[in-house]
Amino acid sequence: AILNGDEVTPRSKDLSIALCQAFDTFAAATEGGVFVQIKEHSGTDEQMRKSLAKDLRRLAAHQSSLRIAKVAMMLRAGNPFDKILEEIDKVIARIEKEGDADEEKKEWCVDERAHNNEVISNATTSITSLEGQKGLLETDIGSLTDVIDETNADIQSFKEAMADETKSRRAAYLEYNKEMRTLVATTKVVDNAIKTLKKFYEWLARRDGPHTYGTNAESPETCTANKDAGGGNYKRMPDASKEELEAACSDDPKCSGFFKFAASTGGWLKSVIAPEHEWYDADGELCVKVYSSSSLLQSKNKEDPAPPSTFDKEFEGQKSAGAQVIETLETLKSDTNTEMMTETEQEETDQADFEAFMTDTTADMQRAKEQVADAEAMKAQKKQQLADTIEDLENTRKVKADAETYLEKIKPDCDFMMDNIEGRKTARAAEISNLETAIEKIKGSPVYKKAKAKGEKEAEGKCANKCFKMCDQAAVDDGKCFKSALGTPLDERQADGYAPCEACRRGITVAAFCTGEGQGNPGCPE
């Protein structure tokens, strides 16, 4: 059985039997004065109480209602009808209050279940969405991590490539410098050799080469009279003739000419002949050593004129060999210069390629670093979003779990209420109906009416004879009262607004009442 205030909901037929047994025990106990009893009552009153108590007891057992049983026990214990009716009204009010509580509980259960089921549904949808977002974010973070790792690897490759290229470029530059030093040294050696050979063959030519004594190349065999070059005198031959001066100058390679005195024999050998515009007037003859065009320094492909008869075949052989050596050296020098230019051009090209490679690779590496920075920033943002999503997911799962736990907690009470509310409503309606029937029976019984009338007459005091009908002969004849009661008030009230009653209550005469506020009321003279 489930106890709810004064209510017991049946779970088996045995409860009715137990209720009846409890009623007998309770009734016996009340005879000791638990309730207010009417010590004097007529047989009619006793019979009515027993009969009504029996009916209520039967209803209490049928409905398993302690509340109806309590009213029945109050009747049997002889409690005043007003107290019994007051208790019945209280019981009915409690029953109605319990009905309201049931409806509130039902609505509460419906609202709580609807709200929490909606929370669970929304949470389930959110969990699915958040799990999807979590998976996408994890995928994005993994992809960004791969991009960062790959780009960092590219950056490392760029660094290594730049380091390797720098190392190779340095090695090539050092090799170029080494080669250039060798070529420059070779050029210097060859150039020096050419200069040395030219000097040697010029000296040889001056010593052994065909020459004449004159003014210049245009006048190679006519000396200039009355002129001197000034300076350059290095050897005086005072007694020498012109022929002897020529022979001495020809034997000395450093001799560039001579000045022959005019007044006597003798003259000066000169190592240097000043330019013609610096020559000045002098008493004598200036003779310049003029070499023929078939000098050893000319190309061997040019046809040499026949040497003077003063030279032999040996000079011709040296002349030819010297020209070939110098030409070979000139070719070597030219080839070396060409190689130097080629090497320099290649070095410049290699350096330009290196600088372009370094510039492009630096730009590529900078772009890669920017990509890493962007990816790192995006990854940090995604990680924060992932953390927020995980937190939201955990919170949403908790909200769902809390709602499910809450629904499981209220399930027994709410299931009971939803399953039994109609039965409880029907049972309460039956209880109220039976209690109202008890009220009707009590109020409709002669004993109640008599007791009520007695109380009302006592309340009316001296006006009772005016407000209630009197026992007269007609009433005796109708059986409303006994003859012995002639002249006493009956239990039947006069009509509402009965003039003598109202005038008595106000302490005025009937005439005054009827001419005043009670005009036309029953009992007023017509």
C-alpha positions in Angstrom: 0.0 0.0 0.0 1.1 3.6 -0.7 0.3 6.1 2.1 -0.5 9.6 0.9 -1.6 11.7 3.9 -4.9 10.1 5.0 -5.2 8.2 1.8 -4.3 4.5 1.2 -4.2 3.2 -2.3 -5.2 -0.5 -2.5 -2.8 -3.1 -3.6 -4.8 -6.2 -2.6 -8.3 -7.3 -1.4 -6.8 -8.0 2.0 -6.6 -4.3 2.7 -10.3 -4.0 2.9 -10.4 -6.7 5.6 -7.6 -5.1 7.5 -9.4 -1.7 7.3 -12.5 -3.2 8.8 -10.5 -4.8 11.6 -8.8 -1.5 12.2 -12.2 0.3 12.3 -13.4 -2.1 15.0 -10.3 -1.6 17.1 -10.5 2.2 16.6 -14.3 2.3 17.4 -13.7 0.4 20.6 -10.9 2.8 21.6 -13.1 5.9 21.0 -15.6 4.8 23.5 -13.1 6.0 26.1 -13.7 9.6 25.1 -11.2 10.4 22.4 -14.0 12.3 20.5 -16.6 14.7 22.0 -19.7 12.5 22.7 -23.3 13.4 23.2 -24.1 11.9 26.5 -27.9 12.1 26.0 -29.5 11.1 22.7 -32.7 9.5 21.7 -33.1 6.0 20.2 -33.8 7.6 16.9 -30.5 9.5 17.0 -28.6 6.3 17.9 -30.2 4.3 15.2 -29.5 7.0 12.6 -25.9 7.2 13.6 -25.4 3.5 13.6 -27.1 3.1 10.3 -25.1 6.0 8.7 -21.9 4.8 10.3 -22.5 1.3 8.9 -23.0 2.7 5.4 -19.8 4.8 5.6 -17.9 1.9 7.1 -18.9 -0.3 4.1 -17.9 2.5 1.7 -14.5 3.0 3.5 -13.8 -0.7 3.3 -14.8 -0.8 -0.4 -12.6 2.2 -1.3 -9.9 1.5 1.3 -10.4 5.0 2.6 -9.2 5.9 6.1 -10.8 9.3 5.7 -14.3 7.9 5.3 -13.6 5.4 8.0 -12.6 8.3 10.3 -16.0 10.0 9.6 -17.9 6.8 10.3 -16.0 6.4 13.6 -16.9 10.0 14.5 -20.6 9.3 13.9 -20.5 6.1 15.9 -18.6 7.8 18.7 -21.5 10.3 19.1 -19.7 13.5 18.0 -21.9 16.5 17.3 -23.2 16.7 13.7 -21.6 20.1 13.2 -18.2 18.8 14.2 -18.7 15.8 11.9 -19.8 17.9 9.0 -16.8 20.3 9.6 -14.5 17.3 9.5 -16.1 16.0 6.3 -15.6 19.5 4.7 -11.9 19.3 5.8 -11.5 15.8 4.3 -13.1 16.9 1.0 -10.8 20.0 0.9 -7.7 17.7 1.5 -8.9 15.3 -1.2 -9.3 18.2 -3.6 -5.9 19.6 -2.6 -4.3 16.2 -3.2 -6.0 16.2 -6.6 -4.5 19.6 -7.4 -1.1 18.3 -6.2 -1.4 15.3 -8.5 -2.2 17.5 -11.4 0.7 19.7 -10.6 3.0 16.7 -10.2 1.7 15.3 -13.5 2.3 18.6 -15.3 5.7 18.9 -13.6 6.6 15.4 -14.8 5.5 16.2 -18.3 7.4 19.5 -18.4 10.5 18.1 -16.8 10.5 15.1 -19.2 9.8 17.2 -22.2 12.5 19.8 -21.2 15.2 17.2 -20.4 14.4 15.0 -23.4 14.8 18.2 -25.5 18.1 18.9 -23.7 19.2 15.3 -24.5 18.1 15.6 -28.1 19.9 18.9 -28.6 22.9 17.6 -26.7 23.0 14.5 -28.9 22.9 16.6 -32.0 25.6 18.9 -30.6 27.8 16.0 -29.7 27.6 14.6 -33.2 28.4 18.0 -34.6 31.2 18.6 -32.1 32.7 15.2 -32.7 32.7 16.0 -36.4 34.3 19.3 -35.8 36.9 17.7 -33.5 37.8 15.2 -36.2 38.1 17.9 -38.9 40.3 20.0 -36.6 42.5 17.1 -35.8 42.8 16.4 -39.5 43.6 20.0 -40.2 46.2 20.1 -37.4 47.8 16.9 -38.8 47.9 18.4 -42.3 49.4 21.7 -41.0 52.0 19.7 -39.0 52.9 17.8 -42.2 53.1 21.1 -44.2 55.3 22.7 -41.5 57.6 19.6 -41.3 57.9 19.4 -45.1 58.5 23.2 -45.5 61.1 23.1 -42.7 62.7 20.3 -44.6 62.7 22.4 -47.7 64.2 25.3 -45.8 66.9 23.0 -44.5 67.5 21.8 -48.1 67.7 25.4 -49.3 70.3 26.1 -46.5 72.3 23.0 -47.5 72.1 23.8 -51.2 73.3 27.4 -50.5 76.1 26.1 -48.3 77.1 23.5 -51.0 76.9 26.1 -53.7 78.9 28.6 -51.7 81.5 26.0 -51.0 81.6 25.0 -54.7 81.7 28.7 -55.7 84.5 29.4 -53.3 86.4 26.4 -54.5 85.9 27.4 -58.2 86.8 31.0 -57.4 90.0 29.8 -55.7 90.8 27.6 -58.6 90.1 30.5 -60.9 92.4 32.7 -58.9 95.0 30.0 -59.0 94.7 29.6 -62.7 94.7 33.3 -63.2 97.8 33.7 -61.2 99.4 31.0 -63.3 98.2 32.6 -66.5 99.3 36.1 -65.3 102.6 34.7 -64.3 102.9 33.0 -67.6 102.0 36.2 -69.4 104.6 38.1 -67.4 107.2 35.4 -68.1 106.3 35.4 -71.8 106.1 39.1 -71.9 109.5 39.4 -70.2 110.9 36.8 -72.5 109.6 38.7 -75.5 111.0 42.0 -74.2 114.3 40.3 -73.3 114.6 38.6 -76.7 113.6 41.8 -78.5 116.2 43.7 -76.5 118.7 41.0 -77.3 117.9 40.9 -81.0 117.8 44.6 -81.1 121.2 44.7 -79.5 122.3 42.0 -81.9 120.8 44.0 -84.7 122.6 47.1 -83.5 125.8 45.1 -83.4 125.4 42.9 -86.4 122.4 44.1 -88.2 122.6 45.9 -91.5 122.8 49.7 -91.0 124.1 52.9 -92.6 124.9 56.3 -91.3 122.7 59.2 -92.4 120.0 61.6 -91.1 117.0 59.3 -90.7 115.2 56.5 -92.5 114.3 58.8 -95.4 117.9 59.8 -95.8 119.8 56.8 -94.4 123.2 57.4 -96.1 123.6 61.2 -95.9 124.7 62.7 -92.6 123.5 66.1 -91.6 126.1 68.8 -91.9 126.5 71.6 -89.4 124.1 70.0 -86.8 124.6 68.3 -83.5 122.0 66.4 -81.3 123.5 67.5 -78.1 124.1 65.2 -75.2 124.6 61.4 -75.4 128.3 61.8 -75.9 130.0 58.8 -74.2 133.3 58.4 -76.1 135.6 60.9 -77.7 137.9 59.8 -80.5 140.1 62.9 -81.2 142.2 61.5 -84.0 139.7 59.3 -85.8 138.5 59.8 -89.3 134.9 59.5 -90.4 135.5 55.9 -91.4 137.1 55.1 -88.1 134.2 56.7 -86.3 131.7 54.6 -88.4 133.7 51.4 -87.6 133.9 52.2 -83.9 130.1 52.9 -83.7 129.3 49.8 -85.7 131.3 47.6 -83.3 129.6 49.1 -80.3 125.8 48.1 -80.0 125.1 50.9 -77.6 126.3 53.5 -80.1 123.4 55.3 -81.8 125.6 57.6 -84.0 128.5 60.0 -83.9 129.4 63.7 -84.4 132.4 64.3 -86.7 134.4 67.5 -86.0 134.6 69.7 -89.2 137.9 71.6 -88.6 140.0 68.6 -87.8 139.9 64.8 -87.4 138.1 63.2 -84.5 134.6 63.3 -83.0 132.2 61.9 -80.3 130.4 58.5 -80.2 126.8 59.1 -79.0 124.6 56.6 -77.1 121.5 58.7 -77.6 120.3 60.9 -80.5 117.9 63.6 -79.6 114.8 64.2 -81.8 115.5 66.2 -84.9 113.6 69.3 -83.7 116.0 69.5 -80.8 119.1 69.5 -83.0 121.1 72.7 -83.1 123.7 74.2 -85.3 127.3 73.1 -84.9 130.6 73.1 -86.7 130.7 69.5 -87.9 128.6 66.6 -89.2 126.0 64.5 -87.3 125.7 60.9 -88.4 122.8 58.7 -87.1 123.0 54.9 -87.2 120.0 53.9 -89.4 119.1 50.2 -89.5 117.8 48.7 -92.7 114.1 47.6 -93.0 115.2 44.0 -92.9 115.6 44.1 -89.2 115.5 40.8 -87.2 112.3 42.1 -85.6 110.3 42.0 -88.8 108.2 39.0 -89.8 110.0 36.2 -91.4 107.4 36.1 -94.1 108.6 39.5 -95.4 111.2 39.4 -98.0 114.5 40.6 -96.5 116.7 42.7 -98.8 120.2 41.6 -99.2 122.3 42.5 -96.3 125.2 44.7 -96.6 128.4 43.0 -97.6 129.8 43.7 -94.2 127.6 40.9 -92.7 128.0 37.2 -93.1 125.6 34.3 -93.2 125.7 33.6 -89.5 123.6 36.8 -88.8 121.0 35.7 -91.3 120.5 32.4 -89.4 120.2 34.2 -86.0 117.8 36.7 -87.5 115.5 33.9 -88.8 115.6 31.9 -85.6 115.0 34.9 -83.4 111.9 35.9 -85.4 110.4 32.5 -85.0 111.0 32.4 -81.3 109.5 35.8 -80.8 106.5 34.9 -83.0 106.0 31.7 -80.9 106.2 33.7 -77.7 103.8 36.3 -79.1 101.4 33.5 -80.0 101.8 32.0 -76.5 101.1 35.4 -75.0 98.0 35.9 -77.2 96.7 32.4 -76.4 97.4 33.0 -72.7 95.5 36.4 -72.8 92.7 34.7 -74.7 92.5 32.0 -72.1 92.6 34.6 -69.3 89.7 36.4 -71.0 87.8 33.1 -71.4 88.5 32.1 -67.8 87.4 35.6 -66.6 84.2 35.5 -68.7 83.5 32.1 -67.4 84.2 33.2 -63.8 81.9 36.2 -64.3 79.2 33.9 -65.7 79.6 31.4 -62.8 79.6 34.3 -60.3 76.4 35.7 -61.9 74.8 32.3 -61.9 75.9 31.8 -58.2 74.5 35.2 -57.2 71.2 34.5 -59.1 71.0 31.1 -57.5 71.6 32.6 -54.0 69.1 35.4 -54.7 66.4 33.0 -55.9 67.1 30.4 -53.2 67.0 33.1 -50.5 63.7 34.3 -51.9 62.4 30.7 -51.9 63.6 30.2 -48.4 62.0 33.4 -47.2 58.7 32.4 -48.8 59.0 29.0 -47.2 59.6 30.6 -43.8 56.5 32.8 -44.3 54.6 29.7 -45.2 55.8 28.0 -42.0 54.9 31.1 -40.0 51.4 31.2 -41.5 51.0 27.5 -41.0 52.2 27.8 -37.3 49.7 30.6 -36.7 46.9 28.6 -38.4 47.9 25.5 -36.4 47.9 27.5 -33.1 44.4 28.8 -34.0 43.2 25.3 -34.9 44.6 23.9 -31.7 42.8 26.6 -29.7 39.6 25.7 -31.6 40.2 22.1 -30.9 40.7 22.8 -27.2 37.5 24.8 -27.2 35.6 22.1 -29.1 36.8 19.4 -26.7 35.7 21.5 -23.7 32.3 22.1 -25.4 32.1 18.4 -26.2 32.9 17.4 -22.6 30.4 20.0 -21.2 27.7 18.8 -23.7 28.3 15.2 -22.8 28.0 16.2 -19.1 24.8 18.1 -19.8 23.4 15.0 -21.6 24.5 12.7 -18.8 23.0 14.9 -16.1 19.7 15.1 -17.9 19.7 11.3 -18.4 20.5 10.8 -14.7 17.8 13.3 -13.7 15.2 11.6 -15.8 16.2 8.2 -14.3 15.9 9.8 -10.9 12.4 11.1 -11.4 11.3 8.0 -13.4 9.8 6.0 -10.5 7.6 8.8 -9.1 6.7 10.1 -12.5 5.9 6.7 -13.9 3.7 6.0 -10.9 1.9 9.3 -11.3 1.4 8.9 -15.1 0.2 5.3 -14.7 -2.1 6.0 -11.7 -3.3 9.5 -12.0 -6.6 8.6 -13.6 -7.3 5.9 -11.1 -6.4 8.2 -8.3 -8.6 10.9 -9.8 -11.5 8.4 -10.0 -10.9 7.2 -6.4 -10.9 10.7 -5.1 -14.1 11.6 -7.0 -15.7 8.5 -5.5 -14.5 9.5 -2.0 -15.9 13.0 -2.4 -19.2 11.7 -3.8 -19.6 9.3 -0.9 -18.7 12.0 1.6 -21.2 14.4 0.0 -23.8 11.6 0.2 -23.0 11.3 3.9 -23.5 15.0 4.3 -26.8 14.8 2.5 -27.9 11.8 4.7 -26.8 13.6 7.9 -28.4 16.9 6.9 -31.6 15.1 5.7 -32.0 13.0 8.9 -34.8 14.1 11.4 -32.3 13.9 14.2 -29.9 16.4 12.5 -32.8 18.6 11.5 -34.1 18.5 15.1 -30.7 19.2 16.5 -30.1 22.0 14.0 -33.5 23.5 14.8 -32.8 23.3 18.5 -29.6 25.1 18.1 -31.2 27.7 15.8 -34.0 28.3 18.3 -31.6 28.7 21.1 -29.7 31.2 19.0 -32.9 33.1 18.3 -33.5 33.4 22.1 -36.7 35.3 23.0 -37.6 35.6 19.3 -37.8 31.8 18.8 -41.6 31.9 19.3 -41.8 34.5 16.6 -39.3 32.9 14.1 -40.5 29.3 14.4 -44.0 28.0 13.8 -45.9 27.0 17.0 -47.3 23.7 18.1 -51.0 24.4 17.9 -54.0 22.1 17.4 -53.6 22.0 13.7 -50.0 20.9 14.1 -51.0 18.3 16.5 -53.7 17.1 14.1 -51.0 16.9 11.3 -48.7 14.9 13.6 -46.0 17.6 13.7 -46.1 17.8 17.5 -47.7 16.1 20.5 -50.6 17.7 22.4 -48.5 18.0 25.5 -46.2 20.4 23.4 -49.0 22.9 22.7 -47.7 26.5 22.8 -44.1 25.5 22.2 -42.1 26.4 19.0 -41.8 23.7 16.3 -38.6 22.8 14.5 -40.0 24.4 11.3 -39.0 28.0 10.7 -41.4 30.7 9.5 -41.0 32.0 6.0 -38.0 34.1 5.3 -38.6 37.8 6.2 -41.5 36.9 8.5 -42.5 40.2 9.9 -43.0 39.3 13.6 -39.6 37.5 13.6 -37.8 40.4 11.9 -39.5 43.0 14.2 -38.5 41.0 17.3 -34.9 40.7 16.1 -34.8 44.5 15.6 -36.7 45.2 18.9 -39.5 47.1 17.1 -43.1 46.6 16.6 -44.5 44.6 13.8 -46.3 47.7 12.6 -43.2 49.8 12.6 -41.3 47.0 10.6 -44.2 46.6 8.1 -44.5 50.3 7.5 -40.8 50.6 7.1 -38.3 48.3 5.6 -40.5 45.2 5.8 -43.4 46.5 3.7 -45.0 43.5 1.9 -43.1 40.9 3.9 -44.9 37.8 5.1 -46.8 38.4 8.4 -47.5 42.1 7.6 -51.2 43.1 7.7 -52.6 43.4 4.3 
